[in-house]
Amino acid sequence: MLKNNSDVVRIVGADVGFGTSIGVVLEYNPLTKKTLWLGKRIISSRARQGSNLTGDILNSLNNTYRVGNIDYTVDEKNNGEGVDDRKEYHFSTIQCVLMQHLLQNLQLKNSDNLKIVSGMPISLFYATNNKRNDETIGRKQENLEKTVVTPLYNAEPIAIKNVSMLAEGVGAYLDFILNDKGEFVSGSEEEVVSIIDIGDGTTDIVTLRDVTVVDFDRTASQNIGVSDVKNEVRKILERDYNVTDETDFRINKMLYNRVYRVSGRDFSQDQIIAILTEAVSNVLVRLTAFVKKTLSRSSDIDRILVVGGGATIYGPEIRALFPQAVDIEEPQLANARGFAKLGLYNYKAENDL
């Protein structure tokens, strides 16, 4: 029997990507039946071994961690050594450091009644015939739960217990069909929906029928995303301006804020737009080919959702391919919101609420 506010649960949707981490917190009070979105964070997913790498003491105070006897720093001003293999990234120590960093940035603590739901690429989450790949799911869960990450600043390590996993893309679908109370939106359960989830390192396409049935003929994952645009920008900067090894931090400024400065000189808006247009076009050719091939049969699909951080870059061109494409508000948050909503749905079902 629930008796007091200590039973309030905070459900974390944690989308820890290859270049960007996105987290949301949904609070639910079983006594009042009220839900509340407490916060959201979109932060860098760049980490590497060592501490205070940039010499920026103020910014390094709250982003250094220790695992065993090795220090790590999360720092968007560095490209980061990290893990080059996008598959192995999900089972790495870097992943654990970035999860802890996200939870700290969400200002959570161990005294909170936390439930964490995170994600994996479609290719790792599913085996075949709509069966979960228990080996890879268990491997990621064990890595997150058993790796002790200690902040090297005045903060208590947040213990990660019983973290749940969901396929990326499916999270965005659940965000679309579940309301903030973790309840199904009427009529949405019978639709055929495809989700195009454009992340930093991968693009996942998943097609679902009746909520839970995956159409594997129209489901695929490919290593293409926002990081590819950044790499194209680097090539253009080196070719045309003799700028080498540019950091993600400075490219993000160009990509999202249309600001870039080299050797004391600001680039004009025309220069920035020309660089980004060429970079996006180079990647869009491959991305469009992948999407068209995967969804070559689309007339029976009721809705197509374009989500993820790459939706702000590629979204208009990809949505233009399909008349049933849906414009999603804050598409970069869709997976994390869906993870949290599923966590609430499961919590209420497990406790008969």
TATA-V270266 format. One line per field, one symbol per residue. psi: psi as a letter, one per 40 degrees, with the letter a starting at -180 (. if undefined). burial: I if it has 24 or more other ideal C-beta (glycine too) atoms within 12 Angstrom, else O. Layout:
# TATA-V270266
psi: ???
burial: ???
This chain:
# TATA-V270266
psi: hhdieeehihhhhhggaedhhhiihhhhhddeeiihhdiihhiifhiiiiifdeegddeedffiihhbfhiihhheeididbhdhddddeeidddddddddddddefiideighhhhaiiiddddiciffhigddddddddddddehhhhhfagihhhhhhfhiiihiddddddddehaeefihhheedeihhhhhhhaddihhhhhihfdehhgedfhiiighadddddddddddddddefhifiidddddddddefhhhhfehhiiddddddddddddddddddddddddddfdhedehdihhhaidedededddddeehdeihhhhgdeedddddddddddddddddef.
burial: OOOOOOOIIIIIIIIIIIIIIIIIIIIIIIOOOOIOIIIIIIIIIIIIIOIIIOOOOOOIOIIIIIIOOOIIIIIIIIIIOIIOOIOOIIIIIIIIIIIIIIIIIIOIOOOIIIIIIIIIIIIIIIOOOOOIIOOIIOOIIOIIOOIOIIIIIOIOIIIIOOIIIIIIIIIIIIIIIIOOOIOOOOOIOOIIIIIIIIIIIIIIIIIIIOIOOIIOOIIIIIIIIIIIIIIIIIOIIOOOOOIOOIIIIIIIIIIIOOOIOOOOOOIOOOOIOOIIOOIIOOIIOOIIOIIOOIIOOIOOIIIIIIIIIIIIIIIOIIIOIIOOIIOIOOIIIIIIIIIIIIIIIIIIOOOOO
